[in-house]
Amino acid sequence: MPRTLKKTLTIPAAGRAILILILLTAACCAQTVTNPGWTVLEAGLAQKSAGQRLAAVPVLGLISDDPHAAELAETALKDRNSSIRTAAATSLGQMHASGANASLKEALNDKNLSVVMAAAHALRLLNDAACYDVYYEVYTGERKNSSGMIAQETQIIHNPRQLALMGFNEGIGYVPFAGIPWEALQTIMKDRKSGTAAKAALISALATDPESRTSKLLLTTSQNPNLVLRVAALEAIAKRGDSALLQGIEPRLSDSRREVRFAAAATIIHLDNVAKAQSATGTKIAQAMLRVSSAETQPTTTATEATK
């Protein structure tokens, strides 16, 4: 009886292969069953009402490392409604959709500045240097070349009302600086309609721009009549870590406002430390090269002496 049972349970090799294939297929089918969450989101994104679509797009940023979420956000980036395009660009940045760089760079030419800023901010989160041209251009109104990256007039930065309408959560965002004092934050609140916070956010974002033109801009802004922009520029210079800017910010140690004096003092200390570290590194490299050079010439000297 046991022998008969064993024979019944025995499966030929071909049969085992078929069984494994069936099990794998079943597992794949189980994984591809539509998650009810997608059903709800996709229905919202497909609505004719812009308000409905706008409610669905921002939450896509909560879904990281998911190709489908990135695909939906890239589709929304071409929506006819500018607020939805702005939300889509922001979501792509939040989910760190590394494959969306091309779509975001295309959005830099959008006719709506809020969309442009959202795309630039997303590219910054993706460590794409294309964002810096936008930040610099919007702040200064100067184009890097004849074509420019922004399709519309960039002098908006000089129109406080328009800048305020652009919104602080649409692309630029505003996070108080690490060392900014309470009085400076109060100034921002008073000057919110003047666009001070947006300008400060632009300066902060430019801190890591590798181009030399930005170093000059930061030094100039460190002398701006506005307290908040002076502090923002000094903090950006500190973050930049360029010791070549040391001499340019030393006059701020005598600034009329203590917030600026303190920010300047901390920045100077930091840049001085950076300069010392760079000097020490350079010395070590030079010493190492000297040792290598000496080691290479030593055998030649010995051989010459042996010949003599």
C-alpha positions as CSV (number, residue, x, y, z in Angstrom):
1,M,0.0,0.0,0.0
2,P,2.7,2.6,0.8
3,R,4.5,1.6,-2.4
4,T,1.4,2.3,-4.4
5,L,0.9,5.7,-2.8
6,K,4.5,6.7,-3.6
7,K,3.9,5.8,-7.2
8,T,0.8,7.9,-7.3
9,L,2.6,11.1,-6.0
10,T,5.5,10.7,-8.4
11,I,5.4,13.4,-11.1
12,P,7.4,13.1,-14.3
13,A,10.1,15.8,-15.0
14,A,8.1,17.3,-17.8
15,G,5.1,17.5,-15.5
16,R,7.1,19.2,-12.7
17,A,8.2,21.8,-15.2
18,I,4.7,22.5,-16.2
19,L,3.6,22.7,-12.5
20,I,6.3,25.2,-11.7
21,L,5.4,27.3,-14.7
22,I,1.7,27.3,-13.5
23,L,2.8,28.3,-10.0
24,L,5.0,31.1,-11.3
25,T,2.2,32.4,-13.5
26,A,-0.2,32.4,-10.6
27,A,2.3,34.3,-8.5
28,C,2.8,36.9,-11.2
29,C,-0.9,37.3,-11.7
30,A,-1.3,37.8,-8.0
31,Q,1.3,40.6,-8.0
32,T,-0.4,42.4,-11.0
33,V,-3.8,42.5,-9.4
34,T,-4.8,46.2,-9.4
35,N,-4.3,47.9,-6.0
36,P,-7.6,49.6,-5.1
37,G,-5.5,52.7,-4.3
38,W,-4.5,53.0,-8.0
39,T,-8.2,52.8,-9.0
40,V,-9.1,55.7,-6.8
41,L,-6.1,57.9,-7.9
42,E,-6.4,57.2,-11.6
43,A,-10.1,58.0,-11.5
44,G,-9.3,61.3,-9.9
45,L,-6.6,62.1,-12.5
46,A,-9.0,61.3,-15.3
47,Q,-11.7,63.7,-14.1
48,K,-12.8,66.6,-16.4
49,S,-12.9,68.9,-13.4
50,A,-9.5,70.6,-12.9
51,G,-10.2,70.8,-9.2
52,Q,-10.6,67.0,-9.0
53,R,-7.4,66.5,-11.0
54,L,-5.5,69.1,-8.9
55,A,-6.5,67.2,-5.7
56,A,-5.1,63.9,-7.0
57,V,-1.8,65.1,-8.5
58,P,0.1,66.4,-5.4
59,V,-0.3,63.1,-3.4
60,L,1.6,61.2,-6.2
61,G,4.7,62.7,-4.5
62,L,4.1,60.4,-1.5
63,I,4.7,57.3,-3.7
64,S,8.5,56.9,-4.1
65,D,10.3,54.3,-6.2
66,D,7.3,53.5,-8.2
67,P,7.5,53.8,-12.1
68,H,3.7,54.0,-12.5
69,A,3.4,57.0,-10.1
70,A,6.2,58.8,-12.0
71,E,4.5,58.0,-15.3
72,L,1.2,59.5,-14.0
73,A,3.0,62.6,-12.7
74,E,4.8,63.1,-16.1
75,T,1.5,62.9,-17.9
76,A,0.0,65.5,-15.5
77,L,3.0,67.7,-16.3
78,K,1.4,68.3,-19.7
79,D,-2.0,69.1,-18.3
80,R,-3.7,72.2,-19.8
81,N,-4.1,73.6,-16.3
82,S,-1.0,75.4,-15.0
83,S,-1.7,74.6,-11.3
84,I,-1.8,70.9,-12.2
85,R,1.4,71.1,-14.1
86,T,3.0,72.9,-11.1
87,A,1.8,70.2,-8.8
88,A,3.0,67.4,-11.1
89,A,6.6,68.9,-11.2
90,T,6.6,69.2,-7.5
91,S,5.5,65.6,-7.1
92,L,8.2,64.4,-9.4
93,G,10.8,66.1,-7.2
94,Q,9.3,64.8,-4.0
95,M,9.4,61.2,-5.3
96,H,12.9,61.7,-6.6
97,A,11.9,60.4,-10.0
98,S,15.4,60.2,-11.6
99,G,14.0,59.2,-15.0
100,A,11.9,62.4,-15.2
101,N,14.8,64.8,-15.9
102,A,14.0,65.2,-19.6
103,S,10.3,66.0,-18.9
104,L,11.2,68.5,-16.2
105,K,13.8,70.3,-18.4
106,E,11.1,70.6,-21.0
107,A,8.8,72.2,-18.4
108,L,11.5,74.9,-17.8
109,N,10.1,76.5,-21.0
110,D,6.6,76.6,-19.7
111,K,4.7,79.9,-20.2
112,N,3.8,79.9,-16.5
113,L,6.5,80.9,-14.1
114,S,5.1,78.8,-11.3
115,V,5.5,75.7,-13.4
116,V,9.0,76.7,-14.3
117,M,10.0,77.2,-10.7
118,A,8.4,73.9,-9.7
119,A,10.4,72.1,-12.4
120,A,13.6,73.8,-11.4
121,H,13.1,72.9,-7.7
122,A,12.4,69.3,-8.7
123,L,15.6,69.2,-10.8
124,R,17.5,70.6,-7.8
125,L,16.2,67.7,-5.7
126,L,17.5,65.4,-8.5
127,N,20.9,67.1,-8.4
128,D,20.5,68.4,-11.9
129,A,22.4,71.7,-12.5
130,A,19.8,72.9,-15.0
131,C,17.9,74.4,-12.1
132,Y,20.6,77.1,-11.4
133,D,20.1,78.8,-14.7
134,V,16.5,79.3,-13.8
135,Y,17.1,80.6,-10.3
136,Y,19.8,83.0,-11.5
137,E,17.7,84.2,-14.4
138,V,14.6,84.8,-12.3
139,Y,16.4,86.6,-9.5
140,T,18.5,88.9,-11.8
141,G,16.3,89.1,-14.9
142,E,19.4,88.3,-16.9
143,R,19.5,85.5,-19.5
144,K,22.5,83.3,-19.7
145,N,22.3,83.3,-23.5
146,S,20.1,84.7,-26.2
147,S,17.6,81.9,-26.1
148,G,17.0,81.8,-22.3
149,M,15.3,79.0,-20.5
150,I,12.1,80.8,-19.5
151,A,9.7,81.6,-22.2
152,Q,8.1,84.5,-20.5
153,E,9.4,87.8,-19.2
154,T,11.6,87.2,-16.1
155,Q,11.4,90.7,-14.7
156,I,8.6,89.4,-12.4
157,I,11.1,89.3,-9.6
158,H,11.0,93.1,-9.6
159,N,7.2,93.2,-9.3
160,P,6.4,92.4,-5.7
161,R,2.7,91.8,-6.3
162,Q,3.3,89.3,-9.1
163,L,6.0,87.6,-7.2
164,A,3.6,87.2,-4.2
165,L,0.9,85.8,-6.4
166,M,3.4,83.2,-7.7
167,G,3.1,81.6,-4.2
168,F,5.7,80.2,-1.9
169,N,4.6,76.6,-2.1
170,E,4.6,76.5,-5.9
171,G,8.0,75.5,-6.9
172,I,10.3,77.8,-4.8
173,G,8.9,76.9,-1.4
174,Y,10.4,78.6,1.7
175,V,12.2,77.0,4.5
176,P,13.7,79.3,7.2
177,F,17.5,79.3,7.1
178,A,19.4,77.4,9.7
179,G,20.6,80.4,11.6
180,I,18.1,83.0,10.7
181,P,17.0,85.0,13.9
182,W,13.5,85.6,15.0
183,E,13.6,89.3,14.1
184,A,14.5,88.4,10.5
185,L,11.6,86.0,10.4
186,Q,9.3,88.8,11.6
187,T,10.7,90.9,8.8
188,I,9.8,88.3,6.3
189,M,6.2,88.1,7.6
190,K,5.9,91.9,7.3
191,D,7.4,91.9,3.8
192,R,5.6,88.9,2.6
193,K,3.8,90.9,-0.1
194,S,7.1,92.4,-1.3
195,G,8.4,88.9,-2.2
196,T,11.2,89.0,0.3
197,A,10.7,85.4,1.3
198,A,10.7,84.2,-2.4
199,K,13.9,86.2,-3.1
200,A,15.6,84.8,0.0
201,A,14.6,81.3,-1.1
202,L,16.2,81.9,-4.5
203,I,19.4,83.1,-2.9
204,S,19.4,80.0,-0.7
205,A,18.9,77.7,-3.7
206,L,21.8,79.4,-5.5
207,A,24.2,78.5,-2.8
208,T,25.3,75.3,-4.5
209,D,25.5,76.8,-8.1
210,P,29.0,76.0,-9.3
211,E,29.2,79.0,-11.7
212,S,31.4,82.0,-10.7
213,R,28.8,84.5,-11.7
214,T,26.7,83.4,-8.6
215,S,29.6,84.1,-6.3
216,K,29.5,87.8,-7.4
217,L,25.7,87.8,-7.1
218,L,25.9,86.5,-3.5
219,L,28.5,89.1,-2.5
220,T,26.4,91.9,-4.0
221,T,23.3,90.6,-2.2
222,S,25.2,90.5,1.1
223,Q,25.2,94.3,0.8
224,N,21.4,94.6,0.0
225,P,19.5,97.1,2.1
226,N,17.1,94.3,3.1
227,L,18.2,92.6,6.4
228,V,16.7,89.2,5.4
229,L,18.5,89.2,2.0
230,R,21.8,90.1,3.6
231,V,21.5,87.2,6.1
232,A,20.3,84.9,3.3
233,A,23.3,85.8,1.1
234,L,25.8,85.3,4.0
235,E,24.3,81.9,4.8
236,A,24.5,80.9,1.1
237,I,28.1,82.0,1.0
238,A,28.9,79.8,4.1
239,K,27.1,76.8,2.5
240,R,29.0,77.5,-0.7
241,G,32.3,77.1,1.2
242,D,34.3,79.3,-1.2
243,S,37.1,80.8,0.8
244,A,37.9,83.2,-2.0
245,L,34.8,85.2,-0.9
246,L,36.3,85.9,2.6
247,Q,37.6,89.3,1.9
248,G,34.4,90.4,0.3
249,I,32.2,89.7,3.3
250,E,34.6,91.1,6.0
251,P,32.9,94.5,5.9
252,R,29.7,92.9,7.1
253,L,31.3,92.5,10.5
254,S,30.6,96.2,11.0
255,D,27.0,95.9,9.7
256,S,24.4,98.1,11.5
257,R,22.3,95.0,12.3
258,R,23.5,92.4,14.8
259,E,21.9,89.6,12.8
260,V,24.1,90.4,9.9
261,R,27.2,90.9,12.0
262,F,26.7,87.5,13.7
263,A,26.0,85.7,10.4
264,A,29.1,87.3,8.9
265,A,31.2,86.3,11.8
266,A,30.1,82.7,11.6
267,T,30.6,82.6,7.8
268,I,34.1,84.1,8.1
269,I,35.1,81.5,10.7
270,H,33.7,78.7,8.6
271,L,35.4,79.9,5.4
272,D,38.7,80.4,7.3
273,N,38.5,76.8,8.5
274,V,37.8,75.7,4.9
275,A,40.9,77.6,3.7
276,K,43.1,76.0,6.4
277,A,41.8,72.5,5.5
278,Q,42.5,73.1,1.8
279,S,45.9,74.4,2.6
280,A,46.7,71.4,4.8
281,T,45.5,69.0,2.1
282,G,47.6,70.8,-0.5
283,T,50.7,70.5,1.7
284,K,50.1,66.8,2.2
285,I,49.7,66.2,-1.5
286,A,52.9,68.2,-2.3
287,Q,54.8,66.2,0.3
288,A,53.5,62.9,-1.1
289,M,54.5,63.9,-4.6
290,L,58.0,64.9,-3.3
291,R,58.4,61.5,-1.6
292,V,57.3,59.7,-4.8
293,S,59.7,61.8,-6.9
294,S,62.6,61.1,-4.5
295,A,61.9,57.4,-4.6
296,E,61.9,57.4,-8.4
297,T,65.3,59.2,-8.6
298,Q,67.0,57.2,-5.9
299,P,67.8,54.0,-7.9
300,T,69.3,56.2,-10.7
301,T,71.6,57.9,-8.3
302,T,72.7,54.6,-6.8
303,A,73.4,53.1,-10.2
304,T,75.5,56.1,-11.2
305,E,77.6,55.8,-8.1
306,A,78.1,52.0,-8.6
307,T,79.3,52.8,-12.2
308,K,81.9,55.2,-10.9
